[in-house]
């Protein structure tokens, strides 16, 4: 048991030193609870504050992050790096290695549930239903076991840690919208409801929700618990059948011969054409790196299109701010994808290159840094334009989104101005942060709350509190959304250029460039 405690402590230490994992597991659900609770938490739902029904689904998301996503990614990463193979050769039982990871997931999941419950109780008058506490503990333990078994199965089936990370995060985020986690009690189309009912996340969410339901009863949900137990056994069997302790995608060693000497001497010098078009080459390098980062592609291109299709499918043509939901969401998703590509993904790649010493080595080359950063920003713009094109095809072809060809230049200007603004802000954040691990929690941790207060993601029918609207007006995301709406809203006349909002974007761009210039040595 001493060894198990030591390995569990090691796993927890690794989690504490990973800001990205801590953000998605603890910070992300708490931020969602605070934002949604601030907007609609005080509304009445049968004599009970709406916030009473928000803790359970966000707790389920935190548990799934810790026990499914984190366990799958960590296990696949340890396998690919050879850690699992070395541990298996050590005088430690194999079950103890994986048991320690599961125990760490249990501790992290419990911390997520306790944190969310504490925030709900202290901030939003959530009441703990004490007579249902035994049901809560049983449901939580079975949910952790189910998520852990499926996480190990996914790690066993995925060939690389990148595939495991993309599949785990992509599956969880997507299923959360149809499993009563992000959208509670929605009247889903039959086929979406069937998918959610077959998979275990919805049953976990409904079973947890029952334990927070005020009133009598034990709080146990035998039907939902039975489905979770079946998926737990299924995950264990899949993991046992496919699990590998050795790396799955080991590369063959490079053979050194007389005509293939080792080291960088074998690398071909850049062509004359490449030296004459450095910006194009840097754009190509940036896009190549993005193609190898499937998770970034998912969140910047695929995820906005999924939301654009899913929300109108679930809620129908319910109007949002006087226009059809699909029309409004189309503009919101364009603004969102611009911000993700330029403010989250692009700075992450730059900080990663800085941490790897790439930027320092570039100082010894004749390549000016303006071409390197120009390539990164241009690649972010290309990704934003591709995502906008995907959204346009989906919106116009299937959802009845209407666009005025005369205002398409205004839409292009809004996308370009937004990309430049958020790219500059992202590089400014990168210049202010010394740790590469901190960049995503900071950029994504500021972007997601702003998406709610800027009404890219609209929560409920009630208007935002005045102070939240004031906060949103200060920051650039709301102005980017308004600039896109001016170019796409069907009831707008004229050329569609929102000069006031574009001016705010330009002001934020200038401010960010000032920070970059003053901290340029830290950025490099």
Long-range contacts (C-beta under 8 A, 24 or more apart in sequence): 3-92, 3-96, 4-96, 4-99, 4-100, 4-103, 7-92, 7-96, 7-97, 7-100, 7-101, 8-100, 8-103, 8-104, 8-107, 10-100, 11-74, 11-100, 11-101, 11-103, 11-104, 12-104, 12-107, 12-108, 14-74, 15-70, 15-104, 15-108, 17-437, 18-437, 19-435, 19-437, 19-438, 19-440, 19-441, 20-437, 20-440, 20-441, 21-70, 22-441, 23-440, 23-441, 23-444, 23-445, 24-65, 24-69, 24-169, 25-62, 25-65, 25-66, 25-70, 25-108, 25-112, 26-62, 26-108, 26-111, 26-112, 26-115, 27-441, 27-445, 28-61, 28-62, 28-65, 28-448, 29-58, 29-59, 29-61, 29-62, 29-65, 29-112, 29-116, 30-58, 30-115, 30-116, 30-119, 31-445, 31-448, 31-449, 32-58, 32-61, 33-58, 33-116, 33-119, 33-120, 33-124, 34-119, 34-123, 35-449, 35-452, 35-453, 35-459, 36-452, 36-459, 37-120, 37-123, 37-124, 38-465, 38-468, 39-452, 39-459, 39-460, 39-462, 39-464, 39-465, 39-468, 40-459, 40-460, 40-462, 41-124, 42-124, 43-460, 43-462, 48-214, 49-124, 49-125, 49-126, 51-120, 51-124, 51-125, 51-126, 52-120, 52-125, 52-126, 52-127, 52-212, 52-214, 53-184, 53-209, 53-212, 54-120, 54-124, 54-184, 55-116, 55-117, 55-120, 55-126, 55-212, 56-205, 56-208, 56-209, 56-211, 56-212, 57-180, 57-181, 57-182, 57-184, 57-205, 57-208, 57-209, 58-116, 58-181, 59-112, 59-113, 59-116, 59-117, 59-208, 60-143, 60-181, 60-201, 60-204, 60-205, 60-208, 61-172, 61-176, 61-181, 61-182, 62-109, 62-112, 62-113, 62-115, 62-116, 63-109, 63-112, 63-113, 63-140, 63-143, 63-144, 63-147, 63-204, 64-143, 64-147, 64-172, 64-176, 64-201, 64-204, 65-112, 65-172, 66-105, 66-108, 66-109, 66-112, 66-144, 66-147, 67-102, 67-105, 67-106, 67-108, 67-109, 67-143, 67-144, 67-147, 67-148, 67-151, 68-147, 68-148, 68-150, 68-151, 68-154, 68-168, 68-172, 69-151, 69-165, 69-168, 69-169, 69-172, 70-105, 70-108, 70-151, 71-101, 71-102, 71-105, 71-147, 71-148, 71-151, 71-152, 71-155, 72-151, 72-152, 72-154, 72-155, 72-158, 72-164, 72-165, 72-167, 72-168, 73-155, 73-161, 73-164, 73-165, 73-168, 74-101, 75-101, 75-151, 75-152, 75-155, 75-164, 76-155, 76-158, 76-160, 76-161, 76-163, 76-164, 76-165, 77-161, 79-155, 79-161, 79-244, 79-245, 79-246, 79-247, 79-248, 80-160, 80-161, 80-247, 80-248, 80-249, 81-247, 82-246, 82-247, 84-245, 84-246, 85-245, 85-246, 85-247, 88-245, 94-245, 98-152, 102-148, 105-144, 105-147, 105-148, 105-151, 106-144, 109-140, 109-144, 110-140, 113-140, 126-212, 127-214, 129-211, 129-212, 129-213, 129-214, 129-215, 129-219, 131-216, 131-218, 131-219, 132-210, 132-211, 132-212, 132-213, 132-217, 132-218, 132-219, 133-211, 133-219, 134-218, 134-219, 135-210, 135-211, 135-218, 135-219, 135-220, 135-221, 136-208, 136-211, 136-212, 136-219, 138-220, 138-225, 139-204, 139-207, 139-208, 139-210, 139-211, 139-219, 139-220, 139-221, 139-225, 140-208, 142-225, 142-228, 142-229, 142-232, 143-204, 143-207, 143-208, 143-228, 145-232, 146-200, 146-204, 146-228, 146-229, 146-231, 146-232, 146-235, 147-204, 148-235, 149-231, 149-232, 149-233, 149-234, 149-235, 149-236, 149-239, 150-200, 150-231, 150-234, 150-235, 151-235, 152-235, 152-236, 152-239, 152-243, 153-234, 153-235, 153-236, 153-238, 153-239, 153-242, 155-239, 155-243, 156-238, 156-239, 156-241, 156-242, 156-243, 156-244, 157-238, 157-242, 159-248, 159-249, 160-248, 160-249, 162-292, 162-293, 162-294, 162-295, 163-294, 165-295, 166-294, 166-295, 166-298, 169-295, 169-298, 170-295, 170-298, 170-302, 170-303, 172-201, 173-303, 174-306, 175-199, 175-201, 175-202, 176-201, 177-307, 177-310, 177-314, 178-202, 178-310, 179-205, 180-205, 180-206, 180-209, 181-205, 183-314, 184-209, 186-314, 186-315, 187-314, 188-314, 189-313, 189-314, 192-310, 192-313, 192-314, 199-231, 200-227, 200-228, 200-231, 203-227, 203-228, 204-228, 278-367, 278-368, 278-371, 278-375, 279-371, 279-374, 279-375, 279-378, 281-375, 282-367, 282-371, 282-372, 282-374, 282-375, 282-376, 282-378, 283-375, 283-378, 283-379, 283-382, 284-375, 285-375, 286-346, 286-349, 286-375, 286-376, 286-378, 286-379, 286-380, 287-379, 287-382, 287-383, 289-349, 290-345, 290-349, 290-379, 290-383, 293-345, 293-349, 296-345, 296-348, 299-340, 299-344, 299-345, 300-337, 300-340, 300-341, 300-344, 300-345, 300-383, 300-384, 300-387, 301-337, 301-383, 301-386, 301-387, 301-390, 304-333, 304-334, 304-336, 304-337, 304-340, 304-387, 304-391, 305-333, 305-387, 305-390, 305-391, 305-394, 307-333, 308-333, 308-391, 308-394, 308-395, 308-399, 309-394, 309-398, 309-399, 312-399, 320-458, 321-455, 321-458, 322-491, 323-489, 323-490, 323-491, 324-400, 326-395, 326-399, 326-400, 326-401, 327-395, 327-400, 327-401, 327-402, 327-488, 327-489, 327-490, 328-458, 328-485, 330-391, 330-392, 330-395, 330-399, 330-401, 330-488, 331-481, 331-484, 331-485, 331-488, 331-489, 332-455, 332-456, 332-457, 332-481, 332-484, 333-391, 333-456, 334-387, 334-388, 334-391, 334-411, 334-415, 334-484, 334-488, 335-418, 335-454, 335-456, 335-477, 335-480, 335-481, 335-484, 336-451, 336-456, 337-383, 337-384, 337-387, 337-388, 337-391, 338-384, 338-388, 338-415, 338-418, 338-419, 338-422, 338-480, 339-418, 339-422, 339-447, 339-451, 339-477, 339-480, 340-447, 341-380, 341-381, 341-383, 341-384, 341-387, 341-419, 342-377, 342-380, 342-381, 342-384, 342-418, 342-419, 342-420, 342-421, 342-422, 342-423, 342-426, 343-422, 343-423, 343-425, 343-426, 343-443, 343-447, 344-426, 344-440, 344-443, 344-444, 344-447, 345-380, 345-383, 346-376, 346-377, 346-379, 346-380, 346-423, 346-426, 346-427, 347-426, 347-427, 347-429, 347-430, 347-439, 347-443, 348-439, 348-440, 348-443, 349-376, 350-376, 350-427, 350-430, 350-523, 351-430, 351-433, 351-436, 351-439, 352-436, 354-430, 354-436, 354-523, 354-524, 355-436, 359-524, 360-524, 363-524, 369-524, 373-427, 376-423, 377-419, 377-420, 377-423, 380-419, 380-423, 381-415, 381-416, 381-419, 381-420, 384-415, 384-418, 384-419, 385-415, 388-415, 401-488, 402-490, 403-488, 404-490, 404-496, 406-495, 406-496, 407-486, 407-487, 407-488, 407-492, 407-495, 407-496, 408-487, 409-495, 409-496, 410-483, 410-486, 410-487, 410-495, 410-496, 410-497, 410-498, 411-484, 411-487, 411-488, 411-496, 413-483, 413-487, 413-497, 413-502, 414-480, 414-483, 414-484, 414-486, 414-487, 414-498, 414-502, 415-484, 417-480, 417-483, 417-502, 417-505, 417-506, 417-509, 418-476, 418-480, 418-483, 418-484, 418-505, 420-505, 420-509, 421-476, 421-480, 421-505, 421-506, 421-508, 421-509, 421-512, 422-476, 422-480, 424-508, 424-509, 424-512, 424-513, 424-516, 425-476, 425-508, 425-509, 425-512, 427-512, 427-516, 427-523, 428-512, 428-513, 428-515, 428-516, 428-519, 430-523, 431-515, 431-516, 431-519, 431-520, 431-522, 431-523, 432-515, 432-519, 432-522, 434-522, 447-477, 450-475, 450-477, 450-478, 451-477, 453-478, 454-478, 454-481, 455-481, 456-481, 475-508, 476-504, 476-505, 476-508, 479-504, 479-505, 480-505
